[in-house]
Amino acid sequence: MSALRTSHGDELGRRKFLSGIIGMVAGAVAVVVGLPAIGYLISPGVKRQSQEKRLILGPVAGLTPGIPTGFPFSRKIKDGWVESAQTGVAYAVTHDGQNVKVFSNVCTHLSCRVTWDPDKGGFFCPCHDGLFGVDGEILAGPPPRPLDQFQTKIENGQIQILLEA
Ligand code: FES
């Protein structure tokens, strides 16, 4: 009688032990297979792709010294799963026909769009009457800093800017 009880008890212990081992192996397999799959699925959402892009605006020779020329641009930006469009106007200005500065048209106060206003002799922001000079410096209004400049390069007489995401 007691031999039977012992044998039954051993059988239950063996089953529990084997179930535990199988459970641990299944768990390990799930981790090994599941983690890369989860990483693959969520990575676009947490990874920001490097989206530097060079944009050719036009020839330096097309600029009139001392007068900014606006070049509209647009491009698509992918941030994780979200795709959006970036549009703007890059204002290029030269004083000597060789060196060029290119300014963003986004006001540094609250991001309204500035436009070159020949009558005011500057980049005017209609939102709060901000005014920037021909070299992006603050002339009037609440903007806290000069207009942002694009990283610029001249290659074969063409003005290029570097757009970053
Ligand atoms: S947003 Fe341009 S002055 Fe306020």
Residues whose N, C-alpha, C, O or C-beta is under 5 A from the ligand:
A	BS01	FES	C107 H109 L110 S111 C112 C125 C127 H128 D129 G130 G141 P143
